[in-house]
Amino acid sequence: MSDPARLLDEPFCYIATTGRATGRPHEIEIWFGMSGCTIYMLSGGGERSDWVRNIMKTPEVTVRIDGRGFSGIGRVVMDTAEDALARRLLLEKYSPTYDGDLTDWGRTALPVAIDLEITR
């Protein structure tokens, strides 16, 4: 895919991690934001979420957005500026159409990034 920005308007992405105990694929549907070739998610369960724990053990993941598949490397966001970017991207994307209040989630959830391997 030559233009990953075309995927920004999709409501969900699907992340397949490798189960840390089973070694089997584990797929979730999740909200995402995107900047360049990096997608960002916020884990409301923090490091307790299975998908986050799986990424921490085996960072190689696959991502599907609008039926397109990508390989990527997942990581917990540690950089302060990138943390702020992840939160801003997701809140700007989902707050306008969400019926509830995302303020606490946007402030306390754990930001996770996946650097996509995009070939041009």
C-alpha positions in Angstrom: 0.0 0.0 0.0 1.5 3.2 -1.1 -0.7 5.6 1.0 -1.4 4.3 4.5 -3.1 7.7 5.3 -6.1 6.4 3.3 -6.8 4.1 6.2 -7.2 6.9 8.8 -11.0 7.0 8.5 -11.5 3.3 9.2 -13.2 2.9 12.7 -11.3 -0.1 13.8 -8.1 -2.1 13.2 -7.5 -5.7 14.0 -4.3 -6.7 15.8 -3.1 -10.2 15.9 -0.5 -11.0 18.6 1.1 -14.2 19.6 -0.3 -15.6 22.8 2.5 -15.4 25.4 1.5 -18.7 27.0 -0.1 -20.6 24.1 2.0 -19.3 21.1 -1.3 -19.2 19.2 -2.5 -16.1 17.3 -4.8 -13.9 19.3 -6.8 -11.1 17.4 -8.6 -8.1 18.8 -10.7 -5.4 17.3 -9.6 -2.0 18.6 -9.8 1.8 18.0 -6.7 3.3 16.5 -5.0 6.5 15.4 -2.3 6.8 12.9 0.7 9.1 12.3 2.9 8.2 9.3 3.5 4.5 9.3 2.8 4.1 13.1 -0.6 3.2 14.5 -1.5 4.0 18.1 -4.0 2.3 20.5 -4.9 3.0 24.1 -5.3 0.1 26.4 -7.8 0.8 29.1 -6.6 -2.2 31.0 -3.0 -1.0 30.8 -0.4 -3.7 31.0 -3.0 -6.1 32.4 -4.6 -6.5 28.9 -3.7 -9.7 27.3 -2.9 -8.1 23.9 -0.4 -5.7 25.6 1.2 -8.5 27.6 1.5 -10.5 24.3 3.2 -7.6 22.6 5.6 -7.1 25.5 6.7 -10.7 25.1 6.6 -11.0 21.3 6.4 -7.6 19.6 6.0 -9.0 16.1 2.3 -8.5 15.1 0.0 -8.4 12.1 -2.5 -5.6 11.6 -5.6 -5.5 9.4 -7.2 -2.3 8.4 -10.0 -2.2 5.9 -9.1 -5.7 4.8 -5.5 -4.8 4.1 -2.8 -6.7 6.1 0.4 -5.3 7.5 3.3 -6.7 9.5 4.5 -4.5 12.4 6.5 -4.3 15.6 4.5 -3.4 18.7 5.7 -1.5 21.7 4.5 0.4 24.8 5.0 4.1 24.2 7.5 5.5 26.6 8.4 8.9 25.1 6.4 11.8 26.6 5.8 13.6 23.3 4.7 10.4 21.5 2.5 9.6 24.5 0.7 13.0 24.0 0.5 12.4 20.3 -1.2 9.0 20.8 -3.7 10.4 23.2 -4.5 13.4 21.0 -5.0 11.3 17.9 -7.4 8.9 19.5 -9.4 11.5 21.4 -9.7 13.7 18.2 -10.9 10.7 16.2 -13.4 9.1 18.6 -14.7 11.8 20.9 -16.9 13.5 18.3 -18.9 10.4 17.6 -18.8 8.6 21.0 -21.9 9.0 23.2 -20.0 8.9 26.5 -17.1 10.8 28.0 -13.6 9.6 27.0 -11.7 12.0 29.2 -10.6 9.5 31.8 -9.8 6.9 29.2 -7.8 9.4 27.2 -5.9 10.5 30.3 -5.2 7.1 32.0 -5.1 4.4 29.3 -1.7 3.0 28.3 -0.6 4.1 24.8 0.7 1.3 22.6 2.3 1.8 19.2 2.8 -0.5 16.2 5.4 0.5 13.7 4.1 -0.8 10.4 6.4 -2.3 7.8 5.1 -0.5 4.7 6.8 -1.2 1.4 6.5 1.5 -1.2 
